[in-house]
Amino acid sequence: MADVAKHAGVSKSTVSQYLNKRFDYMGAKTKARIESAISELGYQPNIVARSLKQKSTQTIGVIVANILHSFSTQVIRAIEDYCHEHDFHLIVCNADDNPEKEKKYIEMLLAKQVDGLIVFPTGGNLDLYKKMKDGEFPLVFMDRIIDEVEVPTVQLNNERASALAVTHLAGKGYSNIGMLTTSLKQKPSPRVERINGFKQSHKDNGLSLKEEWIKSVDVEDMQGALGEMFNGPLKPDAILASNDLSLIEVLKFVKESGLSMPEDLAVIGIDRVSFADLYSPTLTYIAQPTFEMGRKAASIIIDKVKNNNTGDEMVYRYEPELIPGESC
C-alpha cells in the first residue's frame, strides 16, 4: 500500500479509503491516479492482513449434509445471492451425511476464521454445536432441527408437506399408499417429520396405513425396498417419495418394472426437480420455497455477524405448496 501511495502521490490513508470504497471526499483525479498506480504495480490487497485488522474475514461457511439434493443446491444459490449483495463470500462444504466429515469441516472453517456458519446438521456433533452456541459464535441451522441445541433454524413444515401429498392422493381415489425415504440412521428431523405427517394424514383421511410400505433406506438399497413393497398380493396404487433422490429411484423402478403412471401407480414427490415438467407424464410434487429459506438463513447469519445479534432462538417454518402434474 505504501508503494501505491508513493506511486500515486497520495497518503496511505487515502489509498486505504479508496480500497474501502470511501470516496466521499476524494476527487476524480485522485481516484484515477490510485487506480492507475494499482494497475501499473499489480497491487493486490492482503485479505488476511485486512481481516486480522478488521477482525472479520467477510466469509460465511456453509456445510450441507448432502450436496446431491436439489434442495441443497437451490438453497446454496439463494444464500450466495444474499451474501454477494452484502459483500460476503461463501465457502461450501459437503458432509455426505457423515458426522466425522462434518466435524472436520467445522473445525477447518473455524480455523479459517469464517465470520459465521450455516449448517445442514447431521446431528452427530452435539458437543461441537453446543461449544459454538455457548461461545456465541454466529450459527444457523438449515433444514434440520437439533433439539438439544437452540439456535435459529430455517425449515419446511414437513408434516404439512406429507399431509398435502396424502390428501391429494386420497382425493383422487388412491387408498393403498406407500412411502420411500432416505435412511433414518441419524434420525434427521425432516424425514422423521414427513413420516409422522404421512401417518397422521392417513388417519385424517380415513385411510388404512400399511407400516410395511414405509421404507427408509440408503439410496443404493431403494430398488430392493421397492421390490419388497410390490412383492405381496396387495400392492401400492400410489407412492410418496420423500425427497428428490427417492423420487429418482421410484421413477427408475416404474420404468424397469414396466408400470404406467398414473394407471398402475401414482407418484408424488417432495422437492422441486428440474425435470418435473419435462417428464412424461408431468410430475406432481410438493415444492419447498428454497430461495426464501436460503435468503432467510443468510439474513439471520449476516445480522448476527454485523450487529452481534444473538436474538431469540426460534424455528422459522416455511409452508410447502402442491404443484399438480399428470403422475397422479
BABATI-980431 format. One record per residue (C-alpha): x, y, z; residue number from 1. Coordinates in pm, 1 decimal, decimal comma. Layout:
# residues N
[r [X; Y; Z]; NUM]
...
This chain:
# residues 328
[r [0,0; 0,0; 0,0]; 1]
[r [293,8; 231,6; 72,6]; 2]
[r [425,7; 168,4; -280,9]; 3]
[r [85,9; 251,3; -431,8]; 4]
[r [63,1; 570,1; -224,2]; 5]
[r [411,8; 682,2; -331,2]; 6]
[r [343,5; 599,7; -698,9]; 7]
[r [13,5; 789,4; -694,5]; 8]
[r [147,4; 1081,4; -490,9]; 9]
[r [-107,3; 1039,1; -209,7]; 10]
[r [-104,2; 925,1; 153,1]; 11]
[r [-150,1; 562,7; 265,3]; 12]
[r [-475,8; 659,6; 434,2]; 13]
[r [-609,6; 789,8; 101,8]; 14]
[r [-521,6; 457,6; -63,6]; 15]
[r [-694,6; 279,3; 225,0]; 16]
[r [-1006,1; 491,7; 175,4]; 17]
[r [-1001,4; 409,0; -196,0]; 18]
[r [-971,4; 34,1; -130,6]; 19]
[r [-1261,2; 50,1; 115,1]; 20]
[r [-1470,5; 247,7; -137,0]; 21]
[r [-1494,2; 557,2; 80,8]; 22]
[r [-1498,4; 819,7; -193,2]; 23]
[r [-1692,8; 1098,5; -18,8]; 24]
[r [-1404,6; 1348,0; -10,4]; 25]
[r [-1195,4; 1204,6; -292,3]; 26]
[r [-1163,7; 1382,7; -624,6]; 27]
[r [-1195,8; 1206,3; -958,9]; 28]
[r [-830,8; 1275,9; -1048,7]; 29]
[r [-708,2; 1127,7; -719,3]; 30]
[r [-916,6; 814,0; -776,1]; 31]
[r [-779,8; 783,9; -1129,4]; 32]
[r [-415,3; 817,5; -1006,9]; 33]
[r [-466,5; 548,2; -741,6]; 34]
[r [-639,2; 318,5; -989,1]; 35]
[r [-355,3; 366,5; -1236,4]; 36]
[r [-90,0; 300,7; -969,4]; 37]
[r [-263,8; -20,0; -860,1]; 38]
[r [-278,3; -138,2; -1220,6]; 39]
[r [83,0; -49,7; -1302,6]; 40]
[r [222,4; -207,0; -984,8]; 41]
[r [-7,0; -513,7; -993,4]; 42]
[r [-112,0; -444,4; -636,4]; 43]
[r [-340,1; -698,5; -465,1]; 44]
[r [-472,2; -618,4; -115,8]; 45]
[r [-365,2; -867,2; 151,5]; 46]
[r [-701,0; -1009,2; 255,9]; 47]
[r [-550,5; -1198,0; 550,4]; 48]
[r [-386,2; -885,3; 688,9]; 49]
[r [-703,4; -685,2; 637,3]; 50]
[r [-917,3; -948,3; 811,7]; 51]
[r [-681,2; -951,0; 1111,3]; 52]
[r [-707,1; -574,0; 1140,7]; 53]
[r [-1083,3; -561,1; 1089,4]; 54]
[r [-1147,0; -881,1; 1290,0]; 55]
[r [-1365,6; -1004,9; 1005,1]; 56]
[r [-1296,2; -1222,0; 701,3]; 57]
[r [-1627,6; -1127,5; 532,7]; 58]
[r [-1672,8; -1502,4; 480,8]; 59]
[r [-1958,9; -1736,1; 572,0]; 60]
[r [-1914,5; -2113,2; 581,4]; 61]
[r [-2194,3; -2341,2; 459,9]; 62]
[r [-2187,5; -2713,2; 539,9]; 63]
[r [-2453,2; -2916,8; 360,4]; 64]
[r [-2548,8; -3267,8; 469,2]; 65]
[r [-2568,9; -3392,5; 109,3]; 66]
[r [-2499,8; -3163,9; -185,0]; 67]
[r [-2663,1; -3411,4; -427,8]; 68]
[r [-3008,7; -3294,6; -315,0]; 69]
[r [-3159,2; -3031,2; -544,1]; 70]
[r [-3290,7; -2862,0; -228,2]; 71]
[r [-2931,8; -2811,2; -108,1]; 72]
[r [-2805,7; -2656,3; -431,9]; 73]
[r [-3108,1; -2426,1; -460,8]; 74]
[r [-3067,5; -2306,6; -101,2]; 75]
[r [-2693,1; -2251,1; -150,6]; 76]
[r [-2766,4; -2038,4; -456,6]; 77]
[r [-3004,7; -1821,1; -255,0]; 78]
[r [-2751,3; -1788,6; 30,0]; 79]
[r [-2479,4; -1691,2; -217,6]; 80]
[r [-2703,3; -1429,5; -380,7]; 81]
[r [-2779,9; -1265,0; -46,7]; 82]
[r [-2419,0; -1277,9; 74,5]; 83]
[r [-2293,9; -1130,0; -253,1]; 84]
[r [-2536,9; -839,5; -212,2]; 85]
[r [-2383,5; -773,7; 130,6]; 86]
[r [-2016,1; -818,3; 26,0]; 87]
[r [-1970,6; -1155,4; 195,8]; 88]
[r [-1808,3; -1462,6; 41,1]; 89]
[r [-1902,2; -1829,8; 80,8]; 90]
[r [-1705,5; -2147,2; 145,3]; 91]
[r [-1928,4; -2450,6; 79,6]; 92]
[r [-1850,2; -2797,6; 216,4]; 93]
[r [-2033,6; -3127,6; 168,8]; 94]
[r [-2059,7; -3356,7; 473,5]; 95]
[r [-2213,5; -3656,6; 290,3]; 96]
[r [-2437,4; -3714,5; 595,1]; 97]
[r [-2117,4; -3819,7; 774,1]; 98]
[r [-2070,4; -3669,6; 1125,7]; 99]
[r [-1692,8; -3723,1; 1113,4]; 100]
[r [-1665,5; -3536,6; 785,7]; 101]
[r [-1891,7; -3263,0; 920,2]; 102]
[r [-1671,6; -3226,9; 1230,9]; 103]
[r [-1361,4; -3196,3; 1014,7]; 104]
[r [-1518,6; -2922,0; 804,6]; 105]
[r [-1649,7; -2727,2; 1104,0]; 106]
[r [-1305,2; -2728,2; 1263,0]; 107]
[r [-1140,5; -2629,6; 933,0]; 108]
[r [-1379,0; -2338,2; 877,2]; 109]
[r [-1337,8; -2215,4; 1234,2]; 110]
[r [-958,9; -2229,7; 1186,0]; 111]
[r [-1000,5; -2017,9; 871,8]; 112]
[r [-1186,2; -1768,2; 1092,0]; 113]
[r [-1509,2; -1755,2; 896,8]; 114]
[r [-1747,6; -1499,9; 1046,9]; 115]
[r [-2037,9; -1742,5; 1078,1]; 116]
[r [-2169,9; -2084,8; 980,8]; 117]
[r [-2488,9; -2208,1; 815,2]; 118]
[r [-2508,3; -2582,8; 876,1]; 119]
[r [-2742,7; -2852,9; 746,3]; 120]
[r [-2656,5; -3060,5; 1056,2]; 121]
[r [-2600,3; -3434,3; 1051,4]; 122]
[r [-2693,8; -3440,0; 1420,3]; 123]
[r [-2378,3; -3628,8; 1512,4]; 124]
[r [-2169,8; -3347,1; 1664,3]; 125]
[r [-2373,7; -3222,2; 1960,5]; 126]
[r [-2070,7; -3122,5; 2169,0]; 127]
[r [-1931,6; -2915,1; 1882,7]; 128]
[r [-2267,5; -2746,9; 1814,7]; 129]
[r [-2303,8; -2665,9; 2185,8]; 130]
[r [-1949,1; -2529,0; 2204,2]; 131]
[r [-2021,9; -2284,1; 1919,9]; 132]
[r [-2357,0; -2191,5; 2074,5]; 133]
[r [-2206,0; -2135,3; 2421,1]; 134]
[r [-1925,3; -1928,3; 2268,4]; 135]
[r [-2186,0; -1710,3; 2091,6]; 136]
[r [-2037,2; -1794,6; 1752,8]; 137]
[r [-2283,4; -1693,0; 1476,3]; 138]
[r [-2457,9; -2017,9; 1380,8]; 139]
[r [-2774,3; -2103,3; 1188,6]; 140]
[r [-2917,5; -2447,6; 1117,7]; 141]
[r [-3088,3; -2515,0; 786,5]; 142]
[r [-3346,0; -2786,5; 713,3]; 143]
[r [-3289,0; -2986,8; 1033,1]; 144]
[r [-3374,5; -2918,7; 1396,6]; 145]
[r [-3135,5; -3028,9; 1671,5]; 146]
[r [-3349,9; -3036,2; 1986,0]; 147]
[r [-3050,9; -3029,7; 2222,1]; 148]
[r [-2906,5; -2707,7; 2072,6]; 149]
[r [-3124,6; -2397,9; 2047,3]; 150]
[r [-3005,3; -2195,1; 1751,6]; 151]
[r [-3209,4; -2024,8; 1476,9]; 152]
[r [-3331,3; -2292,8; 1236,4]; 153]
[r [-3489,4; -2247,7; 894,3]; 154]
[r [-3707,9; -2541,4; 799,6]; 155]
[r [-4007,0; -2658,5; 597,9]; 156]
[r [-4333,9; -2756,0; 762,7]; 157]
[r [-4253,3; -3118,3; 684,5]; 158]
[r [-4561,8; -3278,1; 835,0]; 159]
[r [-4775,8; -3046,5; 624,0]; 160]
[r [-4579,5; -3148,5; 312,2]; 161]
[r [-4667,1; -3516,4; 360,3]; 162]
[r [-5024,9; -3430,4; 452,4]; 163]
[r [-5067,8; -3232,1; 129,4]; 164]
[r [-4947,3; -3532,5; -69,5]; 165]
[r [-5165,7; -3791,6; 104,8]; 166]
[r [-5474,8; -3569,1; 95,5]; 167]
[r [-5420,2; -3506,0; -276,1]; 168]
[r [-5392,2; -3879,5; -343,0]; 169]
[r [-5694,1; -3964,6; -126,9]; 170]
[r [-5897,3; -3703,4; -310,7]; 171]
[r [-5818,4; -3878,4; -638,4]; 172]
[r [-5931,8; -4215,6; -504,4]; 173]
[r [-5599,8; -4376,1; -405,8]; 174]
[r [-5608,4; -4572,9; -81,5]; 175]
[r [-5301,2; -4800,7; -80,4]; 176]
[r [-5015,7; -4553,8; -42,5]; 177]
[r [-4650,9; -4637,5; 16,8]; 178]
[r [-4368,3; -4403,6; 117,6]; 179]
[r [-3998,9; -4412,8; 32,1]; 180]
[r [-3744,0; -4206,8; 225,8]; 181]
[r [-3369,3; -4199,8; 257,0]; 182]
[r [-3208,7; -4355,3; 564,9]; 183]
[r [-3318,0; -4263,9; 918,7]; 184]
[r [-2979,3; -4368,0; 1059,2]; 185]
[r [-2905,1; -4021,0; 1204,9]; 186]
[r [-3279,7; -3954,0; 1258,9]; 187]
[r [-3278,2; -3628,8; 1055,5]; 188]
[r [-3581,7; -3428,4; 1161,6]; 189]
[r [-3727,4; -3365,0; 811,2]; 190]
[r [-3750,7; -3737,7; 735,9]; 191]
[r [-3897,3; -3819,2; 1077,6]; 192]
[r [-4149,9; -3535,3; 1047,8]; 193]
[r [-4251,5; -3635,5; 693,8]; 194]
[r [-4319,7; -3991,2; 809,3]; 195]
[r [-4521,5; -3858,6; 1105,2]; 196]
[r [-4721,7; -3638,0; 870,5]; 197]
[r [-4776,5; -3932,0; 635,6]; 198]
[r [-4915,2; -4146,0; 919,7]; 199]
[r [-5133,9; -3872,6; 1066,3]; 200]
[r [-5275,8; -3782,4; 726,1]; 201]
[r [-5382,2; -4145,1; 676,5]; 202]
[r [-5591,3; -4113,3; 992,9]; 203]
[r [-5729,4; -3774,5; 890,5]; 204]
[r [-5835,1; -3911,7; 550,4]; 205]
[r [-5975,3; -4238,3; 685,3]; 206]
[r [-5711,6; -4448,7; 509,6]; 207]
[r [-5566,1; -4778,5; 628,7]; 208]
[r [-5191,5; -4740,4; 697,7]; 209]
[r [-4957,6; -5018,4; 580,8]; 210]
[r [-4647,6; -4981,7; 800,7]; 211]
[r [-4458,6; -5232,2; 584,8]; 212]
[r [-4493,3; -4989,7; 291,9]; 213]
[r [-4293,6; -4717,6; 470,5]; 214]
[r [-3934,4; -4779,3; 360,9]; 215]
[r [-3639,2; -4575,2; 492,3]; 216]
[r [-3314,8; -4699,4; 338,3]; 217]
[r [-2992,8; -4582,7; 176,6]; 218]
[r [-3026,2; -4486,0; -189,5]; 219]
[r [-2839,2; -4795,5; -308,0]; 220]
[r [-3096,9; -5017,2; -130,1]; 221]
[r [-3408,9; -4844,5; -262,5]; 222]
[r [-3471,2; -5070,3; -561,3]; 223]
[r [-3477,1; -5371,9; -329,7]; 224]
[r [-3707,7; -5192,4; -86,0]; 225]
[r [-3949,4; -5104,1; -366,6]; 226]
[r [-3938,7; -5465,2; -487,2]; 227]
[r [-4042,8; -5580,5; -138,6]; 228]
[r [-4330,1; -5330,9; -143,6]; 229]
[r [-4466,2; -5480,1; -465,6]; 230]
[r [-4397,7; -5843,5; -376,8]; 231]
[r [-4717,8; -5923,6; -188,5]; 232]
[r [-5071,8; -5992,4; -312,8]; 233]
[r [-5175,1; -5634,8; -224,6]; 234]
[r [-4965,8; -5370,2; -396,4]; 235]
[r [-4948,9; -4991,9; -355,6]; 236]
[r [-5151,0; -4787,9; -600,2]; 237]
[r [-4956,4; -4472,1; -508,9]; 238]
[r [-4615,8; -4379,8; -367,4]; 239]
[r [-4488,1; -4069,2; -191,6]; 240]
[r [-4115,1; -4011,2; -248,8]; 241]
[r [-3991,3; -3803,4; 44,8]; 242]
[r [-3718,4; -3619,5; -149,3]; 243]
[r [-3566,5; -3585,3; -495,3]; 244]
[r [-3323,1; -3878,4; -460,5]; 245]
[r [-3608,8; -4107,8; -354,8]; 246]
[r [-3818,8; -3979,3; -645,8]; 247]
[r [-3549,9; -4069,5; -898,7]; 248]
[r [-3536,4; -4424,6; -759,8]; 249]
[r [-3915,9; -4456,9; -778,2]; 250]
[r [-3917,9; -4339,8; -1140,7]; 251]
[r [-3640,0; -4586,7; -1220,1]; 252]
[r [-3841,2; -4868,3; -1059,2]; 253]
[r [-4155,4; -4770,5; -1252,6]; 254]
[r [-3964,9; -4780,8; -1580,9]; 255]
[r [-3781,0; -5107,0; -1515,3]; 256]
[r [-4099,1; -5279,6; -1387,0]; 257]
[r [-4298,9; -5179,7; -1693,6]; 258]
[r [-4554,0; -4987,1; -1485,8]; 259]
[r [-4755,9; -4697,1; -1622,2]; 260]
[r [-4817,9; -4370,9; -1439,7]; 261]
[r [-5078,4; -4299,8; -1321,5]; 262]
[r [-5271,9; -4606,3; -1444,2]; 263]
[r [-5069,0; -4864,6; -1248,0]; 264]
[r [-4909,3; -4636,6; -993,3]; 265]
[r [-4949,1; -4272,9; -893,0]; 266]
[r [-4627,5; -4096,8; -794,8]; 267]
[r [-4581,6; -3777,0; -597,9]; 268]
[r [-4254,8; -3635,9; -461,6]; 269]
[r [-4140,3; -3377,8; -209,6]; 270]
[r [-3889,6; -3126,8; -356,7]; 271]
[r [-3893,0; -2931,3; -677,3]; 272]
[r [-3698,1; -3112,6; -950,9]; 273]
[r [-3585,5; -2950,7; -1274,8]; 274]
[r [-3732,1; -3224,0; -1495,9]; 275]
[r [-4083,9; -3230,4; -1343,1]; 276]
[r [-4247,4; -3054,2; -1637,7]; 277]
[r [-4036,0; -3233,8; -1897,8]; 278]
[r [-4106,5; -3584,9; -1772,0]; 279]
[r [-4389,3; -3779,4; -1934,6]; 280]
[r [-4630,3; -3777,9; -1765,2]; 281]
[r [-4552,9; -3449,7; -1589,6]; 282]
[r [-4481,9; -3499,5; -1220,7]; 283]
[r [-4689,1; -3395,4; -922,3]; 284]
[r [-4467,3; -3268,4; -641,0]; 285]
[r [-4458,7; -3070,7; -318,2]; 286]
[r [-4238,8; -2763,0; -356,6]; 287]
[r [-4029,8; -2604,1; -85,4]; 288]
[r [-3974,3; -2225,7; -105,6]; 289]
[r [-3599,9; -2285,3; -129,0]; 290]
[r [-3493,8; -1934,1; -228,1]; 291]
[r [-3692,3; -1771,9; 52,2]; 292]
[r [-3548,6; -2021,2; 300,2]; 293]
[r [-3191,6; -1965,5; 180,1]; 294]
[r [-3222,9; -1587,1; 192,6]; 295]
[r [-3370,3; -1609,1; 543,1]; 296]
[r [-3078,6; -1817,8; 670,3]; 297]
[r [-2830,5; -1576,2; 508,9]; 298]
[r [-3005,8; -1269,8; 651,6]; 299]
[r [-3000,5; -1417,7; 1003,9]; 300]
[r [-2631,2; -1507,5; 990,9]; 301]
[r [-2521,1; -1172,2; 848,1]; 302]
[r [-2730,8; -987,2; 1105,3]; 303]
[r [-2556,9; -1190,1; 1375,9]; 304]
[r [-2213,2; -1112,5; 1228,6]; 305]
[r [-2266,5; -741,8; 1164,8]; 306]
[r [-2477,2; -649,7; 1466,2]; 307]
[r [-2369,0; -917,6; 1712,5]; 308]
[r [-2737,8; -1002,0; 1729,6]; 309]
[r [-2794,5; -1308,3; 1945,5]; 310]
[r [-3173,7; -1260,5; 1925,6]; 311]
[r [-3442,0; -1504,0; 2031,3]; 312]
[r [-3366,4; -1860,8; 1933,0]; 313]
[r [-3652,2; -1984,2; 1718,1]; 314]
[r [-3754,9; -2204,2; 1428,9]; 315]
[r [-3862,9; -2037,2; 1105,4]; 316]
[r [-4112,3; -2270,8; 937,8]; 317]
[r [-4199,8; -2231,0; 571,4]; 318]
[r [-4511,7; -2370,7; 410,2]; 319]
[r [-4499,1; -2624,7; 124,0]; 320]
[r [-4700,4; -2593,4; -197,1]; 321]
[r [-4852,9; -2874,8; -404,0]; 322]
[r [-4776,9; -2848,2; -776,2]; 323]
[r [-5015,7; -3080,8; -960,9]; 324]
[r [-4898,5; -3284,5; -1257,7]; 325]
[r [-5020,0; -3587,8; -1452,2]; 326]
[r [-4846,5; -3855,4; -1244,4]; 327]
[r [-5146,9; -3884,1; -1009,9]; 328]
